[in-house]
């Protein structure tokens, strides 16, 4: 247990077995416990706490009439820990949709991923799956930078643009419906408190620049979608 780089709750919350590149199902607690070197019972207690929170958050969502979809719809969630987190939006929405076989969510996010990491695994873990829509929520880690005068970012703004343009082009040319999500603000004080040994931070200007680009890219993607829709879909 002393060998783990982070507390067990953190490791499990952010599915760091995926970050390690291990092809293990998120619900395979027996294998995950073996990887972390802890008892399955201890991991199960942590998992139950996460699920209770997800249940509460799902129950807090506005209740709307939801009719079954025909044909059924599969949505692939693509991103980093904001998506992959065991208390993240994929888990909450999946719980809200429990029992509805016409709506299916695929979690294809990995904690810590940048857009370049996503490109590295794009063909092996994304395009080998069957889905109709994709929610692309990536870029927070790209904007992370060293907290010193150099202010070197994880991924440059130019590379981020190029990566996102490539990803959206490949998805759109395969006929996928695409949702681009802008990046949330980051509280550097809370970040330092959470990772006291880290020398990293975020600048609001860089996050705002990324969000301006995402909105521009969304407008282009929407234009592409409209141009390729058949009349009965419009």
Backbone bond lengths (Angstrom), bond angles and torsions (degrees), N, CA, C in turn:
res aa  C-N    CA-C-N  psi(-1)  N-CA   C-N-CA  omega(-1)  CA-C   N-CA-C  phi
1 X - - - 1.463 - - 1.527 110.57 -
2 X 1.352 115.63 -32.40 1.464 119.27 179.06 1.514 112.77 -69.89
3 X 1.333 117.15 -10.98 1.458 121.08 -178.84 1.525 112.64 -83.72
4 X 1.326 117.86 -14.64 1.455 119.93 -177.86 1.526 110.51 -68.43
5 X 1.343 118.02 137.17 1.472 120.64 -178.66 1.522 113.33 -71.27
6 X 1.338 117.18 -21.78 1.470 122.57 179.14 1.521 108.22 -136.66
7 X 1.336 118.15 164.32 1.467 120.23 174.96 1.530 111.06 -56.71
8 X 1.315 115.98 151.50 1.460 121.05 -176.63 1.522 111.88 -56.97
9 X 1.335 118.07 -40.98 1.464 121.08 -179.69 1.525 110.39 -59.16
10 X 1.331 116.86 -40.13 1.458 121.17 179.10 1.524 110.35 -67.68
11 X 1.324 116.37 -45.27 1.469 120.68 -179.58 1.523 110.58 -57.14
12 X 1.328 115.61 -44.65 1.461 119.18 -175.71 1.523 111.55 -76.34
13 X 1.322 117.31 -39.53 1.463 120.88 -178.99 1.525 111.15 -57.28
14 X 1.344 115.97 -42.48 1.457 119.91 -175.66 1.525 113.52 -98.67
15 X 1.345 116.48 12.95 1.470 120.46 174.37 1.527 111.64 52.02
16 X 1.321 116.88 51.21 1.461 119.29 -174.61 1.523 112.96 -70.26
17 X 1.329 117.76 -8.09 1.467 118.25 170.79 1.534 109.92 -65.64
18 X 1.332 117.23 -29.82 1.472 120.59 175.73 1.523 110.56 -72.07
19 X 1.352 115.88 -38.20 1.455 120.74 177.22 1.524 110.67 -60.48
20 X 1.328 116.73 -33.13 1.457 121.61 177.85 1.521 112.33 -76.43
21 X 1.330 116.73 -7.21 1.461 120.31 178.42 1.513 113.90 82.07
22 X 1.328 117.46 21.53 1.464 120.59 -178.38 1.524 110.30 -89.00
23 X 1.335 117.67 125.52 1.474 121.32 -177.27 1.516 112.15 -79.39
24 X 1.326 116.30 70.33 1.456 121.74 -177.35 1.522 109.07 -122.42
25 X 1.310 115.94 135.56 1.457 120.55 178.69 1.523 110.24 -63.93
26 X 1.338 116.61 141.58 1.460 121.12 -177.05 1.523 113.16 -62.62
27 X 1.321 117.51 -22.49 1.461 120.92 -179.94 1.531 112.85 -93.12
28 X 1.320 117.28 0.76 1.462 121.46 -179.98 1.531 108.94 -84.51
29 X 1.331 116.26 72.69 1.467 121.10 -175.52 1.527 112.13 -63.64
30 X 1.309 117.13 -29.75 1.465 120.02 179.78 1.528 110.22 -62.00
31 X 1.321 116.83 -47.44 1.469 120.37 -179.58 1.523 111.69 -69.83
32 X 1.350 117.03 -39.69 1.458 120.67 -179.45 1.530 110.16 -64.79
33 X 1.318 116.72 -41.07 1.469 120.24 178.08 1.524 110.62 -62.28
34 X 1.316 116.43 -38.58 1.468 120.18 179.40 1.531 110.79 -66.07
35 X 1.328 117.17 -38.20 1.458 121.09 178.27 1.522 111.41 -63.66
36 X 1.322 115.65 -42.59 1.465 120.46 -177.81 1.532 112.75 -81.42
37 X 1.324 116.59 -10.97 1.452 119.83 179.28 1.515 113.63 72.91
38 X 1.344 116.33 36.02 1.469 121.16 179.77 1.522 108.67 -127.74
39 X 1.319 116.12 168.97 1.455 119.66 179.02 1.529 109.91 -74.67
40 X 1.323 114.34 149.19 1.469 118.87 177.74 1.523 110.50 -63.81
41 X 1.338 117.18 -34.87 1.468 120.84 -179.66 1.522 110.84 -63.09
42 X 1.319 116.97 -40.82 1.464 119.72 -179.99 1.521 110.75 -65.92
43 X 1.331 116.74 -42.89 1.458 120.17 178.94 1.525 110.54 -66.11
44 X 1.327 116.88 -37.19 1.467 120.84 -179.81 1.522 111.11 -63.52
45 X 1.346 117.73 -36.64 1.469 120.39 178.06 1.529 110.80 -63.58
46 X 1.319 116.52 -40.99 1.466 121.14 178.00 1.529 109.98 -65.61
47 X 1.323 115.89 -42.29 1.456 120.70 179.87 1.522 111.28 -62.67
48 X 1.316 117.87 -40.69 1.466 120.76 179.74 1.527 111.12 -62.82
49 X 1.315 116.86 -38.08 1.472 120.24 178.40 1.523 110.56 -64.36
50 X 1.327 116.90 -42.04 1.462 120.18 177.79 1.532 110.48 -63.03
51 X 1.318 116.55 -42.39 1.463 120.15 -177.90 1.526 111.83 -67.03
52 X 1.328 116.99 -36.22 1.466 119.35 176.67 1.531 110.14 -62.39
53 X 1.310 116.80 -41.55 1.463 120.40 179.09 1.523 110.83 -65.63
54 X 1.328 116.94 -42.29 1.458 120.93 177.69 1.527 110.38 -61.59
55 X 1.330 117.54 -42.82 1.466 121.19 178.16 1.526 110.77 -58.92
56 X 1.325 116.70 -43.93 1.462 120.90 -179.84 1.520 111.48 -65.05
57 X 1.321 116.49 -43.01 1.462 119.98 179.88 1.529 111.27 -67.26
58 X 1.330 116.83 -39.47 1.466 119.94 178.02 1.525 110.43 -64.26
59 X 1.327 116.82 -38.89 1.463 120.99 -179.92 1.523 111.75 -68.24
60 X 1.340 116.84 -21.77 1.465 120.52 -178.84 1.524 112.69 -83.11
61 X 1.328 117.28 -10.36 1.463 119.76 179.61 1.530 110.43 -69.06
62 X 1.332 116.88 147.81 1.469 119.27 178.06 1.529 110.76 -58.95
63 X 1.313 115.95 136.61 1.462 120.58 179.87 1.523 109.48 -86.90
64 X 1.314 115.17 122.02 1.463 120.62 178.67 1.529 108.95 -127.97
65 X 1.309 115.07 150.77 1.460 118.68 176.76 1.524 108.91 -65.66
66 X 1.314 115.75 128.00 1.457 120.58 -176.75 1.527 108.95 -129.27
67 X 1.312 115.89 112.91 1.460 120.66 -179.95 1.530 109.46 -90.88
68 X 1.329 117.53 147.98 1.468 120.66 177.16 1.528 110.73 -59.19
69 X 1.320 115.84 143.01 1.455 121.17 -178.85 1.523 110.25 -90.48
70 X 1.296 115.28 144.37 1.466 121.01 178.30 1.535 108.65 -138.03
71 X 1.338 118.93 113.16 1.461 126.51 0.90 1.523 111.43 -74.85
72 X 1.342 117.74 166.09 1.468 121.19 178.31 1.524 111.41 -57.92
73 X 1.332 116.22 151.90 1.456 122.40 -175.41 1.526 110.37 -116.34
74 X 1.336 116.39 132.67 1.463 122.28 175.90 1.520 108.82 -113.20
75 X 1.327 116.09 125.68 1.461 122.48 -179.17 1.525 108.77 -113.64
76 X 1.322 116.49 124.29 1.450 121.47 177.82 1.524 109.67 -96.72
77 X 1.323 116.79 125.78 1.461 122.32 -179.74 1.521 108.80 -98.11
78 X 1.317 116.29 120.88 1.458 122.67 -171.87 1.522 109.27 -123.45
79 X 1.339 117.21 124.19 1.452 118.09 -179.48 1.506 113.34 171.28
80 X 1.344 115.42 -144.88 1.463 122.23 -176.15 1.524 109.65 -119.26
81 X 1.336 117.06 -148.46 1.458 119.69 -174.85 1.527 113.33 -65.90
82 X 1.328 117.87 -25.29 1.464 119.86 178.94 1.536 109.69 -60.75
83 X 1.328 115.26 -29.99 1.463 121.25 177.33 1.520 111.86 -92.80
84 X 1.335 116.84 -41.04 1.457 122.21 -172.68 1.523 114.09 -78.25
85 X 1.314 117.83 -21.22 1.467 124.14 -178.72 1.533 111.27 -49.22
86 X 1.318 117.42 137.45 1.465 121.32 179.36 1.520 113.53 -66.92
87 X 1.318 117.23 -9.26 1.460 121.04 172.60 1.526 110.17 -117.83
88 X 1.343 116.85 19.69 1.454 121.80 -177.00 1.515 113.14 -83.30
89 X 1.334 114.71 -177.05 1.459 119.86 -172.40 1.527 112.84 -65.60
90 X 1.330 118.02 -29.75 1.465 119.91 179.52 1.527 110.34 -64.58
91 X 1.332 115.98 -44.32 1.470 119.53 178.92 1.527 111.24 -65.15
92 X 1.327 115.96 -41.33 1.468 119.67 -177.79 1.524 110.90 -65.78
93 X 1.339 116.26 -47.90 1.465 119.63 -179.87 1.518 111.05 -67.09
94 X 1.344 116.57 -37.76 1.458 119.73 177.37 1.525 111.64 -61.58
95 X 1.328 115.83 -38.43 1.472 119.26 177.80 1.529 110.34 -68.11
96 X 1.323 116.42 -38.24 1.464 120.81 178.52 1.519 110.86 -63.70
97 X 1.330 116.75 -32.72 1.462 121.74 -179.23 1.523 113.12 -91.65
98 X 1.316 118.31 6.89 1.464 121.09 -177.71 1.528 110.67 -55.34
99 X 1.310 116.03 132.84 1.456 120.95 -179.72 1.514 114.13 89.45
100 X 1.342 117.33 -7.03 1.466 121.67 179.39 1.527 108.48 -101.78
101 X 1.322 116.57 97.34 1.462 121.00 -176.29 1.519 113.18 -73.17
102 X 1.335 118.15 -7.24 1.458 120.26 -179.15 1.522 112.52 -88.50
103 X 1.342 116.81 -5.58 1.466 122.10 178.21 1.522 108.68 -127.51
104 X 1.332 116.20 122.56 1.458 120.22 -176.47 1.518 109.76 -131.46
105 X 1.331 116.38 134.34 1.459 122.42 178.75 1.521 110.15 -110.41
106 X 1.332 116.81 132.25 1.460 122.11 174.04 1.527 108.28 -111.54
107 X 1.319 117.04 120.21 1.462 121.41 178.32 1.521 108.65 -87.27
108 X 1.328 116.04 107.38 1.461 121.34 179.23 1.525 109.64 -118.81
109 X 1.316 116.50 33.20 1.460 122.19 179.58 1.526 109.97 -102.23
110 X 1.332 115.87 154.22 1.463 121.50 178.82 1.525 109.04 -134.49
111 X 1.327 116.16 127.64 1.460 120.67 179.57 1.528 110.78 -56.25
112 X 1.333 115.39 137.56 1.451 120.47 177.08 1.510 115.19 85.95
113 X 1.337 117.93 -6.86 1.468 120.43 -176.91 1.517 112.68 -65.62
114 X 1.327 115.30 141.11 1.458 123.16 165.07 1.521 107.41 -102.39
115 X 1.312 117.02 175.96 1.466 119.71 177.26 1.525 110.74 -63.36
116 X 1.334 117.79 -31.62 1.472 120.64 177.90 1.525 110.93 -69.64
117 X 1.339 117.40 -39.42 1.467 120.27 174.97 1.520 110.11 -60.83
118 X 1.311 116.20 -40.53 1.454 120.95 -179.99 1.528 110.78 -63.87
119 X 1.329 116.81 -40.27 1.457 119.93 176.27 1.524 111.42 -61.04
120 X 1.330 116.87 -40.14 1.461 120.81 -178.65 1.519 112.30 -59.21
121 X 1.332 117.08 -33.37 1.457 120.20 -177.03 1.527 113.20 -109.20
122 X 1.313 117.11 7.84 1.458 121.84 -171.49 1.524 112.52 -58.78
123 X 1.319 117.17 -47.55 1.465 119.64 -175.95 1.525 111.98 -77.96
124 X 1.327 117.36 -30.55 1.459 119.73 -176.20 1.522 113.52 -84.33
125 X 1.344 118.14 -28.75 1.471 119.46 -175.65 1.523 114.18 -118.90
126 X 1.330 117.99 -7.94 1.466 120.32 -178.18 1.524 110.49 -113.39
127 X 1.316 117.04 -61.43 1.463 119.98 -173.29 1.522 113.95 -75.07
128 X 1.321 117.47 -3.29 1.469 119.24 174.13 1.530 111.96 -91.38
129 X 1.349 116.32 8.89 1.456 120.97 178.93 1.529 110.46 -114.52
130 X 1.310 114.69 158.20 1.458 120.83 178.91 1.534 108.95 -98.47
131 X 1.322 116.85 123.68 1.463 121.05 178.60 1.524 108.91 -157.19
132 X 1.332 116.00 162.88 1.463 122.19 -177.79 1.531 111.58 -105.76
133 X 1.323 115.61 -45.61 1.454 122.27 179.70 1.521 109.55 -116.50
134 X 1.327 116.82 156.80 1.453 121.21 172.16 1.526 108.76 -135.58
135 X 1.334 115.72 132.52 1.458 121.78 172.72 1.519 106.66 -101.46
136 X 1.330 116.80 113.09 1.459 122.32 -176.56 1.529 108.86 -103.78
137 X 1.336 115.31 112.65 1.464 122.05 -175.20 1.535 107.14 -131.63
138 X 1.324 116.10 82.48 1.461 121.31 -173.37 1.529 109.59 -140.08
139 X 1.337 115.72 143.39 1.458 118.39 174.83 1.522 114.83 142.38
140 X 1.338 117.14 -18.14 1.464 118.46 -179.78 1.518 111.09 -61.22
141 X 1.327 116.85 -46.28 1.463 119.52 179.43 1.528 112.04 -67.67
142 X 1.328 116.76 -30.44 1.468 120.17 176.62 1.524 110.92 -58.89
143 X 1.329 116.28 -37.19 1.466 121.97 -174.92 1.522 113.54 -82.66
144 X 1.303 117.63 -8.34 1.464 120.32 -179.95 1.527 109.90 -64.05
145 X 1.327 116.99 139.95 1.461 119.87 -176.19 1.523 111.60 -140.39
146 X 1.318 115.72 162.38 1.455 121.39 177.45 1.525 109.27 -69.40
147 X 1.323 115.63 136.44 1.453 120.68 -179.02 1.540 109.45 -89.19
148 X 1.316 114.81 67.99 1.460 121.51 177.67 1.525 107.67 -152.22
149 X 1.323 119.77 176.88 1.476 120.62 -176.62 1.526 114.62 -57.56
150 X 1.332 117.67 -25.35 1.469 119.66 -177.89 1.525 111.81 -69.59
151 X 1.335 116.81 -34.14 1.471 122.61 178.89 1.539 112.06 51.96
152 X 1.319 116.39 42.05 1.462 120.70 179.91 1.528 108.71 -74.37
153 X 1.320 116.34 127.68 1.461 120.72 -179.74 1.522 110.60 -90.63
154 X 1.324 114.29 157.92 1.458 120.54 178.65 1.525 110.69 -58.51
155 X 1.330 115.86 -48.30 1.467 122.80 178.14 1.523 107.11 -132.65
156 X 1.315 117.62 133.32 1.462 119.79 -179.41 1.524 110.75 -67.54
157 X 1.318 116.31 158.50 1.467 121.07 178.46 1.527 110.67 -60.15
158 X 1.331 116.84 -38.79 1.468 120.63 -179.57 1.529 111.22 -65.63
159 X 1.346 115.85 -42.62 1.458 118.65 179.39 1.529 110.91 -67.83
160 X 1.322 117.04 -37.60 1.459 120.66 177.21 1.528 110.90 -60.06
161 X 1.321 116.12 -45.34 1.459 120.04 177.50 1.531 111.00 -59.15
162 X 1.311 115.49 -47.84 1.466 119.88 -178.04 1.530 111.00 -62.32
163 X 1.323 116.49 -42.85 1.460 119.86 179.94 1.527 112.07 -63.39
164 X 1.336 116.33 -45.63 1.470 119.59 -179.12 1.519 112.07 -67.05
165 X 1.307 117.14 -38.09 1.460 120.00 177.44 1.524 110.63 -63.06
166 X 1.323 116.50 -40.95 1.467 119.83 178.31 1.524 110.86 -64.42
167 X 1.331 116.66 -47.53 1.463 120.49 -178.71 1.528 111.59 -60.26
168 X 1.324 116.56 -47.55 1.469 119.05 -178.44 1.523 111.30 -66.62
169 X 1.329 117.56 -38.24 1.471 120.29 178.05 1.521 110.76 -60.11
170 X 1.327 116.72 -45.44 1.469 120.15 -177.90 1.533 111.04 -66.58
171 X 1.309 117.30 -37.49 1.463 120.10 179.82 1.524 111.55 -70.67
172 X 1.320 116.27 -43.31 1.464 120.33 -178.46 1.521 111.68 -67.29
173 X 1.326 117.31 -38.59 1.463 119.27 -178.90 1.526 112.06 -68.38
174 X 1.327 116.44 -17.16 1.463 121.64 175.58 1.521 111.92 -95.07
175 X 1.326 115.90 8.25 1.459 120.70 174.54 1.511 115.21 79.05
176 X 1.340 118.48 18.78 1.458 121.15 179.81 1.529 110.95 -83.16
177 X 1.313 116.32 141.41 1.461 121.45 171.74 1.530 107.72 -80.42
178 X 1.314 115.93 137.30 1.457 119.78 -169.55 1.525 112.44 -125.45
179 X 1.334 116.17 132.59 1.463 122.71 173.04 1.529 107.38 -117.37
180 X 1.323 117.18 121.25 1.460 122.23 176.38 1.530 108.79 -101.56
181 X 1.320 116.63 131.10 1.463 121.80 -177.57 1.520 109.42 -110.82
182 X 1.333 116.12 130.64 1.463 120.04 177.98 1.536 110.52 -73.12
183 X 1.331 115.66 161.58 1.457 122.00 -173.77 1.531 111.05 -85.05
184 X 1.319 117.18 143.34 1.470 120.30 179.32 1.525 111.17 -80.09
185 X 1.323 117.45 162.66 1.473 119.86 173.97 1.526 109.94 -69.13
186 X 1.334 116.19 160.62 1.461 121.76 179.31 1.530 109.06 -124.84
187 X 1.329 116.23 133.83 1.461 122.20 177.35 1.529 107.78 -94.90
188 X 1.332 116.87 104.40 1.465 120.16 -175.94 1.525 113.14 -63.73
189 X 1.325 117.80 -32.92 1.460 119.94 179.75 1.528 111.09 -65.42
190 X 1.309 116.28 -43.18 1.466 119.59 178.24 1.524 110.22 -68.60
191 X 1.332 116.56 -34.85 1.464 120.59 177.98 1.528 110.51 -62.31
192 X 1.330 116.87 -44.75 1.473 120.52 179.63 1.527 111.13 -66.59
193 X 1.324 116.78 -35.46 1.462 119.91 178.51 1.529 110.91 -67.68
194 X 1.330 115.68 -34.80 1.462 120.92 -178.75 1.517 111.30 -76.78
195 X 1.348 116.65 -38.47 1.463 122.33 178.58 1.533 108.72 -122.33
196 X 1.326 118.81 74.24 1.467 120.72 -174.82 1.524 113.78 -62.76
197 X 1.336 117.56 -23.55 1.463 119.96 -179.36 1.530 112.62 -85.84
198 X 1.318 117.05 -5.56 1.471 120.74 -175.84 1.524 111.52 -82.92
199 X 1.329 116.14 148.88 1.459 122.61 175.39 1.527 108.96 -117.12
200 X 1.330 114.89 48.34 1.460 120.32 -176.57 1.523 110.47 -127.07
201 X 1.318 115.68 156.56 1.461 120.77 179.75 1.522 108.80 -157.56
202 X 1.334 115.53 -179.45 1.467 122.52 177.35 1.521 109.09 -130.41
203 X 1.329 115.23 147.01 1.462 120.67 173.21 1.524 108.38 -111.24
204 X 1.325 116.25 132.98 1.461 120.41 -177.54 1.527 111.22 -60.54
205 X 1.330 117.56 -32.81 1.469 120.41 -178.96 1.523 111.26 -62.60
206 X 1.329 117.13 -39.50 1.463 120.43 179.80 1.526 110.86 -69.52
207 X 1.323 116.89 -40.58 1.459 119.97 176.80 1.525 110.87 -63.83
208 X 1.328 117.07 -40.67 1.469 120.89 178.58 1.522 111.03 -65.27
209 X 1.335 116.71 -38.24 1.464 120.05 177.42 1.522 110.76 -62.52
210 X 1.333 116.33 -43.57 1.462 120.20 178.39 1.525 110.85 -62.74
211 X 1.313 117.84 -39.12 1.460 120.53 -179.39 1.524 112.33 -70.14
212 X 1.319 117.11 -35.37 1.475 119.09 174.90 1.520 110.13 -61.44
213 X 1.320 115.78 -42.94 1.463 119.50 178.75 1.525 111.44 -64.61
214 X 1.331 117.24 -41.85 1.463 120.39 179.98 1.528 111.31 -61.40
215 X 1.320 116.63 -39.10 1.467 119.50 177.86 1.525 111.18 -66.92
216 X 1.325 116.75 -39.44 1.467 119.96 176.39 1.528 110.47 -63.45
217 X 1.321 115.97 -43.32 1.458 120.33 -179.14 1.524 111.14 -66.31
218 X 1.318 117.16 -36.21 1.461 120.79 177.57 1.521 111.09 -63.90
219 X 1.336 116.60 -39.10 1.466 120.27 178.80 1.520 110.73 -64.53
220 X 1.334 116.52 -41.21 1.470 121.05 178.22 1.524 110.00 -65.25
221 X 1.335 116.97 -42.67 1.460 121.21 -179.43 1.522 110.96 -63.84
222 X 1.329 116.98 -38.79 1.462 120.84 179.32 1.532 110.12 -65.68
223 X 1.316 116.37 -40.91 1.465 120.44 177.92 1.524 110.15 -61.75
224 X 1.337 116.41 -41.61 1.460 121.07 178.08 1.526 110.35 -62.37
225 X 1.326 116.64 -43.60 1.454 121.01 -179.83 1.519 111.35 -61.68
226 X 1.322 117.19 -45.52 1.460 121.11 -179.84 1.524 111.31 -62.61
227 X 1.327 115.56 -37.69 1.465 119.50 -177.70 1.524 112.19 -68.91
228 X 1.344 117.01 -25.25 1.455 119.86 -175.90 1.517 113.95 -107.06
229 X 1.347 117.12 3.46 1.453 119.86 175.39 1.521 109.92 -78.10
230 X 1.328 115.88 143.73 1.449 120.52 174.14 1.527 108.73 -78.36
231 X 1.331 119.59 156.24 1.473 122.33 -176.10 1.530 113.53 -53.40
232 X 1.356 117.85 -36.58 1.465 118.33 -177.09 1.527 111.90 -71.44
233 X 1.343 116.86 -14.96 1.463 119.69 177.80 1.501 112.98 -90.58
234 X 1.321 117.86 -11.46 1.475 121.44 -174.79 1.536 110.83 -90.04
